[in-house]
């Protein structure tokens, strides 16, 4: 979710920049259309005096005098076209034929608004941009040059072909538009759009920061609850309010805690049952050992007195019955304990698998946070680059200010003729100062953006550290479950040993019972039978000691298991 929000903020920046550029170009196109429309209207006015234009062209070509009536009429008409309000600084007509002058192309001036500036018949060497527009005018009828600079300012020239009634091109009509004011208006439009875009960008970054902080709030809660679960509190849970990556992690954590709670409950219940069965097994072993001692004493009495031997045989038979019952109980208890140990092992393995899935989810969250930190740092680098561009703009404004100051000085030297140029230079200085102030304001805004970006990076880094701590806690919980699985497997092994010992004891009891029956049937061989019974009793006594030892170990292991599982609250 954080990555998607950052991408959306970047998209806002791109869209704002594109809209600003499109608006700038549209305004520029509107001004060019205005040049063409106004030039077309003025050219149509000149068509009303096409005969005078033809006479002027003929007179200049033949080097005739230029103070005749046709020159005066066209000069007055061109002078009337010059207007500061319309931004027209000059109007003139040129010949249609180009001449070679020192490797350059030139045309001849037919008439302008003032003979003192450019007299009829004066050659004009065309720059490349002017020659390109001149050739286009001859081919297509009209053209507009690109903006260009000279000692008087920045200009755009509109050229139009002047034709007679037969459609022949008589001359080329030209109008020089003052482009300084237009550039000023375009700059104002551009900076206004950039300022609005910067404000929108700041608002977008603030909204993104708040959204990221809100999105990471459940992650901190997840880390806190994970710590409680690692300490043994399995009653905790996290409310799932969304289905994003963090919501899925919270859901997986709740499932894990639920499985662990069920597993811990089963282990506690099994541990209590194992403890109870171990106590019963120990009591049965003690009873069986006592019965074995009685059998041994009875066999000793058989050697001295046959009646006592017979009586002892009866007692031995009764003791063997009790021992058989005890052995049966031991076998049943061992089977129950074995089944419980196997079930507990399966539950512990399932818990370990759930823990692994939770660990993988935590690692995925940590990777996503690292990607978010990288994206915020890229945004910070872009802000630095914009700051560099603004510094360049401020430098250009300073240089423009110096040039305007020099122009004012030169205008002052020119006296009355340079008064209008001094006013233009003063306006340029004002515009340069405004551009410098605007660039400094935008730079301050970008510095604020950089500070907010650093704060967002720090916040994301802290969240990444918390996610890493959650991963470590999950690893610790996994180690605890592996220890539980190992302990349960050891208990299962001990139970199997007890079961094997019970089978051996059962076989010994069967041999003793057979011996006692033989003792009752054959009185004469009582001595031999007594020795065999004594030997069997010794073996049985040894088996019972092993059973008692195994029972003691099983009881100890069950108590250790109870201590391990007691730290979990369910």
C-alpha positions in Angstrom: 0.0 0.0 0.0 2.9 2.4 0.9 4.5 1.7 -2.5 1.3 2.4 -4.4 0.8 5.7 -2.6 4.3 6.8 -3.4 3.8 5.9 -7.1 0.6 7.9 -7.1 2.4 11.0 -5.7 5.1 10.6 -8.5 2.3 10.4 -11.0 0.8 13.7 -9.7 4.2 15.4 -10.3 4.4 14.1 -13.8 0.8 15.1 -14.6 1.3 18.6 -13.2 4.5 19.1 -15.2 2.9 17.9 -18.4 -0.1 20.2 -17.9 2.2 23.2 -17.2 4.2 22.5 -20.4 1.0 22.1 -22.5 -0.5 25.3 -21.1 2.8 27.2 -21.9 2.9 25.9 -25.5 -0.8 26.7 -26.0 -0.3 30.3 -24.9 2.7 30.5 -27.2 0.6 29.2 -30.1 -2.1 31.8 -29.3 0.4 34.6 -29.6 1.7 33.3 -32.9 -1.8 33.1 -34.3 -2.3 36.7 -33.1 0.8 37.7 -35.1 -0.5 36.0 -38.2 -4.0 37.5 -37.9 -2.8 41.0 -37.3 -0.2 40.8 -40.0 -2.8 39.5 -42.5 -5.1 42.4 -41.7 -2.3 45.0 -42.2 -1.2 43.3 -45.4 -4.7 43.6 -46.8 -4.6 47.3 -46.0 -1.4 47.5 -48.1 -3.1 45.8 -51.0 -5.3 48.9 -51.5 -2.1 50.8 -52.6 -0.7 47.9 -54.8 0.0 50.4 -57.7 2.2 52.6 -55.4 4.0 49.5 -54.2 4.7 48.5 -57.8 5.9 52.0 -58.6 8.3 51.9 -55.6 9.7 48.5 -56.6 10.3 49.8 -60.2 11.9 53.1 -58.9 14.3 51.3 -56.5 15.3 48.8 -59.2 16.1 51.6 -61.6 17.8 53.7 -58.9 15.3 56.5 -59.4 14.6 59.3 -56.8 12.8 58.1 -53.6 11.1 61.4 -52.6 8.1 61.0 -54.9 4.5 60.7 -54.0 4.3 56.8 -54.0 7.1 56.6 -51.5 5.4 59.2 -49.3 2.0 57.4 -49.4 3.5 54.0 -48.5 5.8 55.5 -45.8 2.8 57.1 -44.2 0.8 53.9 -44.3 3.6 51.9 -42.8 4.2 54.5 -40.1 0.5 54.3 -39.2 0.9 50.5 -38.7 3.6 51.0 -36.0 1.9 50.8 -32.6 3.2 50.2 -29.1 -0.2 49.1 -28.0 -0.3 46.4 -30.6 3.4 45.5 -29.9 4.4 46.5 -33.5 7.9 48.1 -33.6 8.5 48.3 -37.3 6.8 47.8 -40.7 8.5 47.7 -44.1 8.4 46.2 -47.6 11.3 44.3 -49.2 12.2 43.2 -52.8 11.5 39.6 -53.8 14.9 38.8 -55.2 17.9 37.8 -53.1 21.5 38.9 -53.7 24.8 37.4 -52.7 26.9 39.5 -50.4 30.2 38.0 -49.0 28.7 34.5 -48.8 25.5 35.8 -47.2 22.0 36.4 -48.8 20.6 40.0 -48.8 17.4 41.7 -50.0 16.8 45.4 -50.7 14.5 47.6 -48.6 11.8 49.3 -50.6 10.2 51.5 -47.9 9.9 51.7 -44.2 8.1 53.9 -41.7 11.1 56.3 -41.3 13.7 57.0 -44.0 16.2 57.9 -41.3 16.3 54.4 -39.9 16.4 52.5 -43.2 16.3 54.3 -46.5 14.7 52.9 -49.7 17.2 50.9 -51.7 19.3 49.9 -48.6 20.5 46.3 -48.6 19.5 44.1 -45.7 21.7 41.0 -45.0 19.4 38.3 -43.8 20.2 36.0 -40.9 19.5 32.3 -41.3 16.2 32.5 -39.4 15.0 35.4 -41.5 16.1 33.9 -44.8 14.2 30.6 -43.9 11.0 32.6 -43.2 11.6 34.7 -46.4 11.9 31.6 -48.6 8.7 30.1 -46.9 6.8 33.3 -47.7 7.8 33.2 -51.4 6.6 29.6 -51.5 3.5 29.7 -49.3 2.5 33.3 -49.1 3.3 34.1 -45.4 5.6 33.0 -42.5 6.6 33.9 -38.9 10.2 33.8 -37.8 11.4 32.3 -34.5 12.1 34.8 -31.7 15.4 36.6 -32.1 17.5 39.2 -30.3 19.2 42.4 -31.5 20.5 45.5 -29.9 16.9 46.8 -29.4 15.4 43.7 -27.8 13.7 40.5 -28.7 11.5 40.3 -31.8 9.3 38.1 -33.9 8.8 39.0 -37.6 5.7 38.3 -39.7 6.4 38.2 -43.5 3.7 38.2 -46.2 3.8 38.2 -50.0 2.2 41.3 -51.6 0.6 40.3 -55.0 -1.0 42.2 -57.8 -4.2 41.5 -59.6 -2.6 38.7 -61.7 -1.2 37.0 -58.5 2.4 38.0 -59.2 4.5 38.7 -56.1 5.4 42.4 -56.1 7.2 42.7 -52.8 7.4 41.1 -49.3 5.6 42.9 -46.5 7.3 42.6 -43.0 6.2 43.5 -39.5 8.5 43.3 -36.4 6.5 42.4 -33.2 8.0 43.2 -29.8 8.5 39.8 -28.1 9.8 41.0 -24.8 6.4 41.6 -23.3 5.1 38.3 -24.6 8.1 36.5 -23.0 7.2 38.2 -19.8 3.6 37.1 -19.9 4.7 33.5 -20.8 7.2 33.5 -17.9 4.5 34.7 -15.5 2.2 31.9 -16.7 5.0 29.3 -16.4 6.0 30.4 -12.9 2.4 30.6 -11.7 1.8 27.0 -12.9 5.0 25.8 -11.3 4.1 27.5 -8.0 0.6 25.9 -8.0 2.2 22.5 -8.9 4.7 22.9 -6.0 1.9 23.6 -3.6 -0.1 20.6 -4.8 3.1 18.4 -4.6 3.6 19.4 -0.9 0.0 18.6 -0.2 0.4 15.3 -1.9 3.5 14.4 0.0 1.8 15.3 3.3 -1.2 13.1 2.4 1.1 10.3 1.4 3.1 10.6 4.7 -0.1 10.5 6.8 -1.4 7.5 4.7 1.9 5.6 5.2 1.9 6.3 9.0 -1.7 5.1 9.2 -0.9 2.0 7.2 2.1 1.1 9.4 0.2 1.5 12.7 -1.1 -2.1 12.7 2.5 -3.3 12.1 3.6 -1.8 15.4 0.7 -3.5 17.1 1.8 -6.8 15.5 5.3 -6.4 16.9 3.9 -5.7 20.4 1.6 -8.7 20.3 4.4 -10.9 18.9 6.6 -10.0 21.9 3.8 -11.0 24.3 3.3 -14.3 22.4 7.0 -15.0 22.6 6.9 -14.5 26.3 4.2 -17.2 26.6 0.9 -15.2 26.5 -1.1 -17.1 23.8 -4.4 -15.4 24.6 -3.5 -12.3 22.5 -4.9 -11.5 19.1 -4.9 -8.7 16.5 -8.1 -7.3 14.9 -7.9 -7.6 11.1 -9.3 -4.4 9.6 -8.0 -4.6 6.0 -6.9 -7.3 3.4 -3.5 -5.7 2.4 -0.1 -7.2 3.2 -0.2 -6.1 6.8 -3.8 -7.4 7.2 -2.8 -10.8 5.8 0.2 -10.9 8.2 -2.1 -10.1 11.1 -4.5 -12.8 10.0 -1.7 -15.3 9.7 -0.4 -14.3 13.1 -3.8 -14.9 14.7 -4.0 -18.3 13.0 -0.5 -19.1 14.4 -1.4 -18.0 17.9 -4.6 -20.0 17.8 -2.8 -23.1 16.7 -0.1 -22.6 19.3 -2.8 -22.0 22.0 -4.5 -25.3 21.0 -1.1 -27.1 20.9 -0.1 -25.7 24.3 -3.4 -26.8 25.8 -3.0 -30.3 24.3 0.6 -30.5 25.6 -0.5 -29.4 29.1 -3.3 -32.0 29.1 -1.0 -34.7 27.8 1.7 -33.7 30.3 -0.7 -34.1 33.2 -1.9 -37.5 31.9 1.7 -38.7 31.4 2.6 -37.6 34.9 -0.4 -39.5 36.3 0.3 -42.6 34.3 4.0 -42.5 35.4 3.0 -42.4 39.0 0.7 -45.4 38.5 3.5 -47.2 36.7 5.8 -46.5 39.6 3.3 -47.7 42.1 2.7 -50.9 40.1 6.5 -51.5 39.8 6.8 -51.2 43.6 3.9 -53.6 44.2 5.4 -56.0 41.7 8.8 -55.8 43.4 7.2 -56.4 46.7 5.4 -59.5 45.3 8.7 -60.8 43.9 10.3 -60.5 47.3 7.4 -62.5 48.8 7.9 -65.2 46.1 11.6 -65.4 46.9 10.8 -65.9 50.6 8.2 -68.5 49.8 10.7 -70.5 47.7 13.1 -70.5 50.6 10.5 -71.9 52.8 9.7 -74.6 50.2 13.1 -76.1 50.6 12.5 -76.6 54.4 9.0 -77.7 54.5 6.8 -79.1 51.7 3.6 -77.9 53.3 5.1 -74.5 53.6 6.2 -75.0 50.0 2.7 -75.8 48.9 1.3 -72.9 50.9 4.0 -70.6 49.4 3.1 -71.9 46.0 -0.4 -70.8 46.6 0.7 -67.4 47.8 3.1 -67.2 44.9 0.3 -68.0 42.5 -1.8 -65.2 44.0 1.1 -62.8 43.8 1.7 -63.7 40.2 -1.9 -62.9 39.5 -1.5 -59.5 41.1 1.7 -59.1 39.2 0.0 -60.0 35.9 -2.7 -57.4 36.6 0.0 -54.8 37.4 1.9 -55.7 34.2 -1.3 -55.4 32.2 -1.9 -51.9 33.7 1.7 -50.9 32.9 1.3 -52.1 29.3 -2.0 -50.2 28.9 -0.5 -47.0 30.5 2.5 -47.3 28.2 0.2 -47.6 25.1 -1.8 -44.5 26.2 1.4 -42.5 26.9 2.9 -43.6 23.5 -0.3 -42.4 21.6 -0.3 -39.1 23.5 3.3 -38.6 22.8 2.8 -39.2 19.0 -0.2 -36.8 18.9 1.8 -34.2 20.8 4.7 -34.6 18.3 2.3 -34.0 15.4 0.8 -30.9 17.0 4.3 -29.5 17.7 5.4 -30.1 14.1 2.3 -28.3 12.9 3.1 -25.4 15.2 6.6 -25.2 13.9 5.2 -25.1 10.3 2.9 -22.2 11.2 5.8 -20.4 12.8 7.8 -20.7 9.5 5.0 -19.3 7.5 4.7 -16.3 9.9 8.5 -15.8 9.7 8.3 -15.7 5.8 5.4 -13.2 6.0 7.4 -10.9 8.4 10.4 -11.1 6.0 8.1 -10.0 3.1 6.9 -7.0 5.1 10.5 -6.1 5.9 11.4 -6.2 2.2 8.4 -4.0 1.2 9.4 -1.4 3.8 13.0 -1.4 2.5 11.6 -0.8 -1.1 9.5 2.1 0.3 12.6 3.7 1.9 14.4 3.4 -1.5 11.6 5.1 -3.3 11.5 8.0 -0.7 15.2 8.5 -1.2 14.8 8.7 -5.0 12.1 11.4 -4.4 14.6 13.3 -2.2 17.2 13.1 -5.0 14.7 14.6 -7.5 14.1 17.5 -5.1 17.8 18.2 -5.0 17.9 18.2 -8.9 15.1 20.7 -9.0 17.0 22.9 -6.5 20.0 22.9 -8.9 17.8 24.0 -11.8 16.3 26.8 -9.6 19.8 27.9 -8.8 20.6 28.1 -12.5 17.4 30.2 -13.0 18.5 32.6 -10.3 21.9 32.9 -11.8 20.3 33.7 -15.2 18.1 36.3 -13.5 21.2 38.0 -12.0 22.9 38.1 -15.3 19.7 39.5 -17.0 19.6 42.2 -14.3 23.2 43.1 -15.0 22.5 43.3 -18.8 19.4 45.5 -18.1 21.5 47.8 -16.0 24.1 48.1 -18.8 21.3 48.7 -21.3 19.9 51.5 -19.0 23.3 53.1 -19.0 23.6 52.9 -22.7 20.1 54.3 -23.1 21.0 57.2 -20.9 24.0 57.9 -23.0 21.8 57.9 -26.2 19.7 60.7 -24.7 16.2 61.3 -26.1 16.6 58.5 -28.7 17.3 55.9 -25.9 14.5 57.0 -23.5 12.1 54.2 -24.7 14.8 51.6 -24.6 15.6 52.7 -21.0 12.0 52.1 -20.0 12.2 48.6 -21.5 15.6 47.9 -19.7 14.0 49.0 -16.4 11.1 46.5 -17.0 13.6 43.8 -17.8 15.4 44.5 -14.5 12.1 44.2 -12.6 11.3 41.0 -14.3 14.8 39.6 -13.5 14.4 40.5 -9.8 10.9 38.9 -9.8 12.3 35.7 -11.4 15.1 35.6 -8.8 12.7 36.1 -5.9 10.3 33.4 -7.3 13.2 30.9 -7.8 14.3 31.5 -4.1 10.7 30.9 -2.9 10.5 27.7 -4.9 13.9 26.7 -3.5 12.6 27.2 0.1 9.5 25.1 -0.7 11.7 22.3 -2.1 13.9 22.4 1.0 10.7 21.9 3.1 9.8 19.0 0.8 13.3 17.5 1.4 12.9 17.8 5.2 9.5 16.1 5.0 10.9 13.4 2.8 13.8 12.8 5.3 11.2 12.5 8.1 9.2 9.9 6.0 12.4 8.0 5.3 13.2 7.9 9.0 9.7 6.7 9.9 9.9 3.9 7.3 13.3 2.9 8.6 11.9 2.7 12.1 9.1 0.5 10.9 11.6 -1.7 9.1 13.6 -2.1 12.3 10.4 -3.1 14.2 9.5 -5.6 11.5 13.1 -7.0 11.8 12.6 -7.3 15.6 9.3 -9.2 15.0 11.2 -11.6 12.7 13.7 -12.3 15.5 11.0 -12.9 18.0 9.3 -15.4 15.6 12.7 -17.1 15.2 12.9 -17.4 19.0 9.4 -18.9 19.2 10.4 -21.4 16.4 13.5 -22.5 18.5 11.2 -23.1 21.5 8.9 -25.3 19.5 11.8 -27.3 18.2 12.9 -27.9 21.8 9.4 -29.0 22.7 9.4 -31.4 19.7 12.7 -32.9 20.8 11.6 -33.3 24.4 8.4 -35.1 23.3 10.4 -37.4 21.1 12.6 -38.3 24.1 9.5 -39.0 26.2 8.2 -41.3 23.4 11.4 -43.2 23.3 11.3 -43.8 27.1 7.7 -45.0 26.8 8.8 -47.5 24.2 11.5 -48.7 26.5 9.0 -49.1 29.3 6.7 -51.1 27.0 9.6 -53.4 26.0 10.4 -54.0 29.7 6.7 -54.8 30.4 6.7 -57.4 27.7 9.8 -59.0 29.2 8.2 -59.0 32.6 5.1 -60.6 31.2 7.2 -63.4 29.7 8.9 -63.9 33.1 5.5 -64.1 34.8 4.3 -66.8 32.4 7.5 -68.8 33.1 6.9 -68.5 36.9 3.2 -69.6 36.6 4.3 -72.6 34.6 6.9 -73.4 37.3 4.3 -73.1 40.1 2.0 -75.5 38.3 4.8 -78.0 37.9 5.6 -77.5 41.6 2.1 -78.5 42.6 2.0 -81.6 40.4 5.5 -82.9 41.2 6.2 -82.7 44.8 9.3 -85.0 44.6 11.1 -82.5 42.3 10.3 -79.5 44.5 14.0 -78.8 45.1 14.6 -78.5 41.4 11.5 -76.5 40.8 12.4 -74.3 43.8 15.8 -73.5 42.2 14.1 -72.7 38.9 11.5 -70.5 40.6 14.3 -68.7 42.6 16.2 -68.1 39.4 13.1 -66.8 37.7 12.3 -64.6 40.7 15.8 -63.1 40.6 15.3 -62.3 36.9 11.9 -60.8 37.6 13.3 -58.7 40.4 15.9 -57.3 38.1 13.3 -56.6 35.5 11.1 -54.8 38.0 14.1 -52.7 39.1 14.6 -51.7 35.5 10.9 -50.9 35.2 11.0 -48.8 38.4 14.1 -46.9 37.1 12.3 -46.3 33.7 9.2 -45.1 35.6 11.3 -42.7 37.6 12.9 -41.3 34.4 9.4 -41.0 32.7 8.1 -39.2 35.7 11.0 -36.7 35.7 10.6 -36.1 32.0 6.9 -35.5 32.4 7.6 -32.9 35.2 10.2 -31.2 33.0 7.7 -31.0 30.1 5.1 -29.5 32.5 7.6 -26.9 33.6 8.4 -26.0 29.9 4.8 -25.7 28.8 3.7 -23.9 32.0 5.2 -20.6 30.7 2.5 -20.5 28.0 -0.8 -18.9 28.9 -3.8 -20.4 27.1 
